[in-house]
Amino acid sequence: MSVFDDVIPTLITATPAEGRELAIMIARKTIGAIQTDADVRGSLRDDYARDTAQLISSAHVVAVEFQTIAAANNYWR
């Protein structure tokens, strides 16, 4: 059993919009699992908020998560 089982019980969503929200949540939870110190995460926000390369990288992570969720939902067909 994973620590994410309570937070993310399934990848199945009713709509693509819900899938995108889930992708963002998974990306955020992943960052929290990697950097467990909330103070450190908070101190880094100013750095990436002004760095377009880091923002694009963050968007890429969400896109990859969304791709996985879309496949799990048979692309909502």
Stockholm file with secondary structure:
# STOCKHOLM 1.0

chainA/1-77         MSVFDDVIPTLITATPAEGRELAIMIARKTIGAIQTDADVRGSLRDDYARDTAQLISSAHVVAVEFQTIAAANNYWR
#=GR chainA/1-77 SS CCTTTTTCCCSCCSSHHHHHHHHHHHHHHHHHHHSCCHHHHHHHHHHHHTCHHHHHHHHHHHHHHHHHHHHHTGGGC
#=GC SS_cons        CCTTTTTCCCSCCSSHHHHHHHHHHHHHHHHHHHSCCHHHHHHHHHHHHTCHHHHHHHHHHHHHHHHHHHHHTGGGC
//
